[in-house]
Amino acid sequence: MEKRVVITGIGVVSALGRNAREFWETLVRGESGIGPIRQVDVTNLKFKNGAEARGWDPGEHFEPKQQDFIDRFAQFAVVAAREAVKDAGVEWTQALREQTAVVTGSCVGGKSTEDDGYQDLYLHKKQRISPLIIMRSMGNAGASHVTIEMGITGPAFTMSTACSSANHAIGQAFRMVRSGDVEMALAGGSEAPFSMGNLKAWEAMRVVAPDTCRPFSVDRLGMMLGEGGAIMVLEPREAALARGAHIYGELVGFGMSSDAHHLTQASTEGPARAMAAALKDAGLKAEQIGYINAHGTAT
């Protein structure tokens, strides 16, 4: 018998705030997180703005030795997971740790770490580079560090499907909890794309706006790059009610599709198929939906 799946914990690190409360308060005030990029020198870039997690200090969250092992994007995942678990009031037991999944999404992984390594190798002509580069830059580093810190020994993996990575992670985690494969899941994603090499690659695509993102506007000029992390705790509704957990909402359906269309230009048929699949999975009709959150890239 399939279980009903609910969200009982949320953690966020973003340009709108360094925790879920700050994020929500800034969001409802209608404030933008987009501003001048500070992490790298953007003098020679055609775009100067991005959505940075301003004021982020890893020293507030990690010991110096830990910082050596964990890239910025994975730091976001760990801190968001900590907040989500605390928010959900999870009380770990060995059995629960064995029956919890960690499913994250990341499109680019540890690009800053890769950039630093390439500079050492090609620019500074160093014959030896850091042995930590592989571990820091791998896309699944966020999920791995979450499991290590929390002692979670259930399934742990990372989805990498461009802008849909975290959505796919949440969907897979939802299905695992619903089917009873696991008793709980931490699901979400994290990114930290502000390294010079990555920014120059985006510049070459000519899809980033010089000022800001205006989805659906006739004068739109492109997308914006942003960084941060968000993790949620998913668990069966019965278990959440039994322990008196606060329930933010229920996940009732999920759908995926591939456009099979173009490398950069999205089709309308692909999202329609995904939404139709989600409605079918949930047993809902389109007229029952009151809100749609669009992937508004403004490209």
C-alpha positions as CSV (number, residue, x, y, z in Angstrom):
1,M,0.0,0.0,0.0
2,E,1.4,3.4,-1.0
3,K,1.9,5.9,1.8
4,R,1.0,9.6,1.8
5,V,4.1,11.8,1.8
6,V,4.4,15.1,3.7
7,I,7.0,17.8,4.2
8,T,7.9,18.3,7.8
9,G,11.2,20.3,7.7
10,I,12.7,23.0,5.5
11,G,16.2,24.4,5.3
12,V,17.4,27.2,3.0
13,V,20.6,29.1,2.1
14,S,20.1,31.7,-0.7
15,A,20.5,35.2,-1.9
16,L,17.2,36.0,-0.1
17,G,18.4,34.8,3.2
18,R,20.7,32.4,5.1
19,N,17.9,30.4,6.6
20,A,14.3,29.5,5.7
21,R,12.8,32.3,7.9
22,E,15.0,35.0,6.3
23,F,14.3,33.6,2.8
24,W,10.5,33.7,3.3
25,E,10.4,37.1,4.9
26,T,12.5,38.6,2.1
27,L,10.4,36.8,-0.5
28,V,7.1,38.1,0.7
29,R,8.5,41.7,0.9
30,G,9.1,41.3,-2.8
31,E,12.8,42.0,-2.5
32,S,15.2,40.8,-5.2
33,G,18.4,38.8,-4.4
34,I,20.1,39.9,-7.6
35,G,23.0,42.3,-7.3
36,P,26.6,42.9,-8.3
37,I,28.8,39.7,-8.3
38,R,31.4,40.0,-5.5
39,Q,33.1,36.6,-5.5
40,V,35.2,37.1,-8.6
41,D,36.4,40.1,-10.6
42,V,33.8,40.6,-13.3
43,T,35.5,43.5,-15.0
44,N,35.9,41.6,-18.2
45,L,32.5,39.9,-18.2
46,K,29.6,41.1,-20.2
47,F,27.3,40.6,-17.3
48,K,28.0,41.8,-13.8
49,N,25.0,40.6,-11.7
50,G,24.0,37.4,-10.0
51,A,22.1,36.1,-7.0
52,E,24.9,35.4,-4.4
53,A,24.4,34.2,-0.9
54,R,25.9,37.5,0.5
55,G,27.6,37.4,3.8
56,W,28.2,33.7,3.7
57,D,30.9,32.8,6.1
58,P,31.8,29.1,6.2
59,G,33.6,29.7,9.5
60,E,30.2,30.1,11.1
61,H,29.2,26.6,10.2
62,F,32.4,24.5,9.8
63,E,35.7,23.9,11.6
64,P,38.8,25.0,9.6
65,K,39.7,21.4,8.8
66,Q,36.2,20.7,7.5
67,Q,36.4,23.7,5.2
68,D,39.4,22.1,3.5
69,F,37.3,19.1,2.5
70,I,34.0,20.7,1.4
71,D,33.3,23.0,-1.6
72,R,31.0,26.0,-1.3
73,F,28.1,24.2,-3.1
74,A,28.3,21.3,-0.7
75,Q,28.5,23.6,2.3
76,F,25.1,25.0,1.3
77,A,23.6,21.5,1.1
78,V,24.9,20.5,4.6
79,V,23.8,23.7,6.3
80,A,20.3,23.5,4.6
81,A,20.0,19.9,5.7
82,R,20.9,20.8,9.3
83,E,18.2,23.4,9.4
84,A,15.6,21.0,7.8
85,V,16.3,18.2,10.2
86,K,16.1,20.5,13.2
87,D,12.9,22.1,11.9
88,A,11.3,18.7,11.5
89,G,12.3,17.7,15.0
90,V,13.9,14.5,13.8
91,E,15.2,12.2,16.6
92,W,17.7,9.9,15.1
93,T,17.8,6.2,15.9
94,Q,20.1,3.7,14.3
95,A,17.1,2.1,12.5
96,L,15.9,5.5,11.2
97,R,19.4,6.3,9.9
98,E,19.4,3.1,8.0
99,Q,16.0,3.8,6.5
100,T,16.6,7.4,5.5
101,A,17.6,8.5,2.0
102,V,19.6,11.6,1.0
103,V,18.8,12.6,-2.6
104,T,20.2,15.9,-3.9
105,G,20.4,17.7,-7.2
106,S,23.3,19.7,-8.6
107,C,24.0,20.7,-12.1
108,V,27.6,21.8,-11.9
109,G,29.0,20.6,-8.6
110,G,32.2,22.1,-7.2
111,K,33.2,24.5,-10.0
112,S,35.2,26.8,-7.8
113,T,37.4,23.9,-6.7
114,E,37.9,22.8,-10.3
115,D,38.8,26.4,-11.3
116,D,41.4,26.6,-8.6
117,G,42.9,23.3,-9.6
118,Y,43.1,24.3,-13.3
119,Q,44.8,27.6,-12.4
120,D,47.4,25.8,-10.3
121,L,48.0,23.3,-13.1
122,Y,47.9,25.5,-16.3
123,L,48.5,29.0,-15.1
124,H,50.9,28.5,-12.2
125,K,52.5,25.4,-13.8
126,K,52.4,23.5,-10.6
127,Q,53.4,19.8,-10.9
128,R,51.4,18.8,-7.9
129,I,47.8,19.9,-7.2
130,S,45.5,19.3,-4.2
131,P,44.5,15.7,-3.6
132,L,41.1,17.0,-2.4
133,I,40.0,18.3,-5.8
134,I,38.1,15.2,-6.9
135,M,36.3,14.8,-3.5
136,R,35.4,18.5,-3.4
137,S,34.2,18.9,-7.0
138,M,32.1,15.8,-7.4
139,G,28.4,16.5,-7.9
140,N,27.4,14.1,-5.1
141,A,29.7,15.7,-2.5
142,G,26.7,17.5,-0.9
143,A,24.8,14.3,-0.4
144,S,27.9,12.5,0.9
145,H,28.7,15.2,3.5
146,V,25.1,15.2,4.7
147,T,25.3,11.4,5.3
148,I,28.7,11.6,7.0
149,E,27.6,14.4,9.4
150,M,24.3,12.8,10.3
151,G,25.3,9.2,10.2
152,I,22.7,8.3,7.6
153,T,23.4,5.0,6.0
154,G,20.4,4.6,3.7
155,P,20.4,5.3,-0.1
156,A,22.3,8.5,-1.0
157,F,22.7,9.8,-4.6
158,T,22.6,13.0,-6.7
159,M,20.7,13.9,-9.8
160,S,22.3,16.1,-12.4
161,T,19.7,17.2,-15.0
162,A,20.5,20.9,-15.5
163,C,17.9,23.3,-14.0
164,S,15.6,20.4,-13.0
165,S,18.2,18.6,-10.9
166,A,16.7,19.4,-7.5
167,N,13.1,18.9,-8.7
168,H,14.1,15.4,-9.9
169,A,15.8,14.7,-6.6
170,I,12.7,15.6,-4.7
171,G,10.6,13.5,-7.0
172,Q,12.7,10.4,-6.6
173,A,12.8,10.9,-2.8
174,F,9.0,11.3,-2.8
175,R,8.6,8.0,-4.7
176,M,11.0,6.2,-2.3
177,V,9.0,7.3,0.7
178,R,5.7,6.7,-0.9
179,S,6.6,3.1,-1.8
180,G,8.0,2.3,1.6
181,D,11.6,1.8,0.3
182,V,12.7,4.3,3.0
183,E,11.0,5.8,6.1
184,M,12.4,9.3,5.6
185,A,14.2,11.3,3.0
186,L,16.2,14.5,2.9
187,A,15.8,16.0,-0.6
188,G,16.7,19.2,-2.4
189,G,19.7,20.7,-4.1
190,S,22.6,23.1,-4.1
191,E,24.7,25.1,-6.5
192,A,27.7,27.6,-6.3
193,P,28.4,28.6,-9.9
194,F,30.4,31.8,-9.3
195,S,33.8,30.8,-10.5
196,M,35.5,32.7,-13.4
197,G,35.7,29.7,-15.7
198,N,32.1,28.9,-15.3
199,L,31.0,32.5,-15.7
200,K,33.0,32.8,-18.9
201,A,31.3,29.7,-20.2
202,W,27.9,31.1,-19.5
203,E,28.9,34.4,-21.1
204,A,29.9,32.4,-24.3
205,M,26.3,31.0,-24.5
206,R,24.9,34.6,-24.5
207,V,21.9,33.7,-22.4
208,V,22.7,35.7,-19.2
209,A,21.0,39.1,-18.8
210,P,23.3,42.1,-18.3
211,D,21.0,43.5,-15.5
212,T,18.2,41.2,-14.2
213,C,15.8,38.4,-15.0
214,R,12.4,39.4,-16.4
215,P,10.4,36.2,-17.1
216,F,7.6,36.5,-19.6
217,S,8.4,40.2,-20.2
218,V,8.5,41.5,-23.8
219,D,11.9,43.2,-23.0
220,R,13.5,40.2,-21.4
221,L,17.2,39.8,-22.0
222,G,18.1,36.5,-20.4
223,M,18.5,34.5,-17.3
224,M,20.4,35.1,-14.0
225,L,22.8,32.8,-12.2
226,G,22.3,32.1,-8.6
227,E,23.7,30.1,-5.7
228,G,22.4,28.5,-2.6
229,G,20.9,25.3,-1.2
230,A,17.5,24.0,-0.1
231,I,16.6,20.7,1.6
232,M,13.3,19.4,2.8
233,V,12.4,16.4,5.0
234,L,9.9,14.0,3.5
235,E,8.2,11.3,5.6
236,P,4.9,9.3,5.7
237,R,2.0,11.3,6.8
238,E,1.1,8.7,9.5
239,A,4.6,8.9,11.0
240,A,4.5,12.7,11.0
241,L,1.1,12.8,12.7
242,A,2.1,10.1,15.2
243,R,5.1,12.2,16.4
244,G,3.2,15.5,16.3
245,A,5.4,17.1,13.6
246,H,4.4,20.3,11.8
247,I,3.3,19.5,8.3
248,Y,4.0,22.1,5.6
249,G,2.3,20.3,2.8
250,E,1.7,17.0,1.1
251,L,3.3,15.7,-2.1
252,V,0.7,13.9,-4.1
253,G,2.1,13.5,-7.6
254,F,5.2,13.7,-9.7
255,G,6.0,13.6,-13.4
256,M,9.0,13.9,-15.7
257,S,9.6,14.3,-19.4
258,S,12.4,14.9,-21.9
259,D,11.9,17.5,-24.6
260,A,14.1,15.6,-27.1
261,H,14.1,18.9,-28.9
262,H,17.1,21.3,-28.7
263,L,20.2,21.8,-26.6
264,T,19.2,25.2,-25.3
265,Q,15.7,26.1,-26.5
266,A,12.9,24.5,-24.5
267,S,9.7,23.3,-26.1
268,T,6.2,23.7,-24.7
269,E,5.3,20.0,-25.3
270,G,7.9,18.8,-22.8
271,P,6.6,20.6,-19.7
272,A,3.0,19.8,-20.7
273,R,3.9,16.1,-20.7
274,A,5.5,16.4,-17.3
275,M,2.5,18.2,-15.8
276,A,0.1,15.7,-17.3
277,A,2.1,12.9,-15.8
278,A,2.1,14.6,-12.4
279,L,-1.7,15.0,-12.6
280,K,-2.2,11.4,-13.5
281,D,0.2,10.3,-10.7
282,A,-1.8,12.4,-8.2
283,G,-5.2,11.4,-9.5
284,L,-6.1,15.1,-10.1
285,K,-7.7,17.1,-12.9
286,A,-6.1,20.3,-14.3
287,E,-8.9,22.5,-13.1
288,Q,-8.1,21.5,-9.5
289,I,-4.7,23.2,-9.7
290,G,-4.7,26.7,-8.2
291,Y,-1.0,27.7,-8.8
292,I,1.7,26.9,-11.2
293,N,5.3,27.8,-10.5
294,A,7.0,28.2,-13.9
295,H,10.7,27.8,-14.9
296,G,10.9,31.4,-16.0
297,T,14.4,31.7,-17.5
298,A,13.6,34.9,-19.5
299,T,15.7,33.6,-22.4
